[in-house]
């Protein structure tokens, strides 16, 4: 009995000491450690590894994982290499320069707690759905084919004079377009697993390292889903089909004959489960916002096609639709928003829809906007 009690005490002690080394849960988590030089204010972040990362995203399987490392406040950000295991091990170091706020002049020595105050670490984990090796092989093959074709064409055709400025402009346009396409393909293959944050705690910098550095033990943090920043004042819960943030603006004219109703689409958010359901259609999505008068569509805005994601944004300058209407006809105006896709069989699927008017669930926002001309009203809309 005494042996079992001692064994239990040892288990409890090791569990307390190992709280920083891992929670022991089966939820996704990431490990890291920090080293700081108090005089030069250089901070070294070591990304150790991650555990229990999801391997399936809808019908796609993750090829590998990488981490984006960022220290706030600050402008520097880094990415780890790609690791193909769902329990990836990186052990990669990244150097940051700490920025101390409200530093007093003539103060040579700074307290460690004041140096670390206001700083926190952000680690964002991404899954890559396709192997980059296949792309490089395809690019190599395409380059060899293009080189052969260009050699044959060069033998048959005579050299043409260059057009100077126009040719440079056209070549720069081609390069920027190619970069945009490459960036888009990279983003389409990425899926955000989640993020972990850690507020700096001066009490954990207890390990004396070489060259005047002090460090922390291994720290493991849970990987949480990234939220879209809905305020607590918004009582609407997240809908299973996703949510859309919009801005409504009403502009009144002097004679009441040229009033304007304007809607701007800001951003879309949904859960990981919703994104996986959207991926099953194997087709890019689109958003469409239509302003109707007396149930007749008068004008609309339609987004470019985009891949399913937990978060998407649009430029307010382009993602706007507005209608000129008589003030007496405002009670006949309504806004219809739909989220859809077009499958390979040319079949249109509506994945979510919402209506904004005085009789809808957003009647309060609609009426408030009409009562206060010229003041934009931003709110969230749930897809049904």
N, C-alpha and C positions, 0 to 999 in steps of 0.2 A: 504494500500500500504506500509505504514511504517512497519507494522507487517511482511509482506512478505519479505521486505528487511532485516529486522533483522533476520528473520528465515534463509534467504539465507546466511547471514554473519556467523551465527552459524554453518550452514552446512559446509561452507568453512573452518572455523577454526577447527572443529572437524575432517574434512578430512585431514588437514595438520598435526594435532597432532596424528592422527591414522595411519600415513604412516608406522610406525614401527610395528603396531599391525595387519597389513594385507592389502593387496592391494585391496581386494574387488572383484577381478576377479574370474572367474570360472575355471581358470587354476590350476593344482596341485601346492600346496605350502606347506611348512613345517615351523613350528614355534619353536623357541628356545630362551633361555636367558643365560647370562653368569654372573658368580661371580668370582672375583679375589682377592687374598690376596697378595698385592704388596711386602710384606717382604718375606714370604715363597715361593712366586711365584707359589702358587697352584691355578689352574684354575678349576672351576666347571661349566660344561656344562649341562644345563637342557633341555632335548628334551620335548617340550610341546605337540605337536601333528601335524597332517597333515590334509589337506582338498582336496576334489575333486580328490582322487586317482582313477585310472582306475580299474575296477573290472573284465573286460574280457581280456584274452590274447589268441587270436585265438579262439579255441573251448573250452578252459579251463577257469574256473572261479577262481578268487583269494579267498583263504580261509582266509588269514590274511596278515599283513604287519609288517615289522620290519625295524629298521634303524641301519646302521653301522656308528659310530661316530669316527672321527679321527682329530687330531690337528697336523698341520705341522709347523715346523719340529718336529719330535718325532716318537717314535716307538709304543706307546700304542694305542690300538684301542678297542672299545667296541661295543656291540650290545644290543639293547633294547629287551624287551620281545615281543612276538607276540600278535598283536591286530587284532581282526576279523572284525572291522568296516572299511569302506572306508573313514571315518572321524575319524581315530584313535586318542586316547588321551593317552599319556604315562606319562608325568610328572616325568621322571626318570633322576637322576643326575649321572654324570660321572666325575671323578677327573683326571686331567692331571697336569704334572709338566712342566712349561714353561722353555725353553732353551734360554738363552740370548746369542746372538752372540757378539763377540768382547768386552767382559766385561773387564774393566780396573782394574788392581790390586790396592787394597787399596781403592776402591770406594765402600763405604757402601751403600749409597742411590742411587737408580737408578731412572731415569725419567720414568714415566709411558709410554710415547710415545716410548722411546727407548726399554723398556721392551717388548712391544707388536709388535715392528717393525719386519716385515718378517714373522709373524705368520698368519695362516688362518685356518678356520674350514671347514671340509668337512663332509657332511651328505649324505649318500647313502641309498636310499630307495629300499627295496626288497619286492616283493610279493611272498607269498608261495601258490602254486597251490593246494596242497592236505592237508587234515587235518592230523596233526601228531598223533591224538588220534587213528585213524584207524591202524596206524603202530604199536603203542604200544600194542594195543589189539592183533594184529596178532603175535607180538613177544612173548607176554605172552602165547598165545595159543600154539605157536610152542615150547616154553620152557617147558610147561607142558607136551606136547606130547613127546618131546625129553627125559624129565626126566622119564616118564613112560617107554619108550622104553629102556632107559639105565638101569633102575632098573631090567627089565625083562632079559635083556642081561647079567647083572651082576650076576643074580641068576643062569643062565644056563652056563656061561663060567667061567673058572678059571682065576685068575689074572695072567697077563703076566709080565715078568720082563721088567723094563724100560731100554731104550737104551742110557741113559745119554745125552751126547752132541747132538746126532742126534735128539733125541726127543725134546730137548729144541729148537734146530734150526727149526724143523718142526712146533712146536707150535708157535714160534715167527713169522714164515712165514704165518701161518694161521691167526694169529691176525692182522698182517699188511695187509693181503689181505682183511680180513673182514672190517678193518677200511677204506681201499680204496674204497670198494664197498659201505659202508655206506656214505662216503663223496661224492661219485659220485651220489648216490640217492638224497642226500640233494641238490646238485648243479642242478640236473635235475628238481627239484621242485621249484627252485627259478627263478624269472624273475626280472631283474633290471628295476625298474620304472624310475629311474633317480637320479640325485644328485643335491645338493645345496651347494654352497661355500660362505664363508663370510670372507673378510679381516678384521682383527681386527682394530677397530677405537677407540682410547683412549677417544674421546669426548663423546662416548655413555656410559662410565662407570661413571654415575652421581649419582646412588642410593647408599646411605650409608646403609649398612646392618650390621648385628651383627658380633661380633668377628673380627672386623677390615676388613671386606670384603666390596668391592665396586662392584656394579652390573649394568647391563644394563636393559632397559625395554624389553618387549617381542618383538622379531624380527621375521618377516615372510619373507621368501625368496622363489622365484619360483623354482620348481623342473624341471631342464632341462635334456634333453637326454644326455647320456654320449657319447662324441665323441672319435674317435680312434686316434686323433693326427695327421691328415694329415696337412702338412705344407701349408702355403699360396702360396708357389711356385708351388704347384701341381694344375694346372688349370682344371684338369678333375673333373667334378661334380660327386656326388655320384649317382651310377646307381641304378635303381629300384630293380635289382636282387642281389645287393651286390657288394662288392669290396674285392680283395685279395692282400695282400702285399707279394711280392716275391723278392728274391735276385738272380740275374743272375751273374755267374762267368765263364769266359773263360780263360783256361790255355793253353798256346802254348808250344809245344815240340820243341826240337832242329831240328829234321829232318822233322817235320810237319806230322808225321805218327801217333802220339799218342796225339793229342790235346784233351782236355776235355771240354765239355759243361756241366755246372752244374746249377741246379735250386733248390733253397731252398724256401719252403713255410713258411712264418712267421706267419701271422694272417689274420683272416677274419672279416669283419664288414658288417653290414647291418642295415637298419632302422627297427623300431618296426613294421611297416606295412608289410615289407618283411618277418620278422620273423613270424608274424601271418599267412601270406599266406603259409609259409613252414610248420607250425604246422597243417594245414588242411589235409596234407597227412598222419598224424598220424604214421610217420615212422622216425627213426633216419637218419641223413644225413651222407654223406661221400664226401671227396675230392680225386680227382685222377689227377695226373700230369704225362703226357706221353711225352717222347722225341722221335720224329720221324725222320727218314732219308729216303728221297725219298718217303714220304707218307707211310712209313712202321714203325710200332711201334717197337722200339728197347728195351726200358726199361721204367719202370714207378714206381711211388710211390703212395700208396693208404693209406689214413688215417684210423684210427679207427672210428667206428660209433660214432656220437655225436648228441645231441639234438639241435634243432634250438635255436639260441641265437643271440643277437645283436653284440657279439664279441667273438672270439675264437682264441686261440694261439696254436702253436705247437713248439716242441723242435727242434731247427735247426739241431741238430746232427742226428735225426732220420727222419725228414721231408725233405729229400734231395734225388734227383735223378740226376745221371750223366752218360754221354755217351762219350766213346772214339771214336774219328772220325778223318779222314784224313782232313788236312787243306784245300785241294782242294775241299772237299765235304761240306764245311760249308754252302754254299748257298742252299744246299738241306735239311738242318736241320731245324726243327720247333718244337715248344712246344705247346701241347694241354692240357688245364686244364678244368676239368668239376666238377660241383657240382651236386650231385644227391642223390637219395634215392631209396629204394626198399620197395614197399608197401606190405601189408599183402597178396595180391593176387600174389606176386612174380613178380610184374611188375616194371621194372626200369623206373624211371622218372628223366630226366635231367632238373634241375632247373636253371642251368646257365653254360655257357661255354665261353672260351676265347682262342685265339691263339696268340702266340708270335713268330714272325720271321721278316725278313727284309721287308716284304710286308704288315705287319699288322699295326694296329694303334700304336704299340709300337716299330716300326722300328728304331726310333731314339735311344731308349735305347739299342736295340739289336746291332745296328751298333757301338754305343759308347763302348759297352762292348767288341766287337771284336777288336776295335782299341786299347784298353787298356788292354792287357792280365794281369791277376793276380790281377786286381782291381775289387772288387765286386760292382755291381750296384743294388740298392734297389729302387723299384718303385711300384706303385699301378696298378692293373689290374681290369678293369670293366667286370663283367659278362654280357653276352648278352642272 
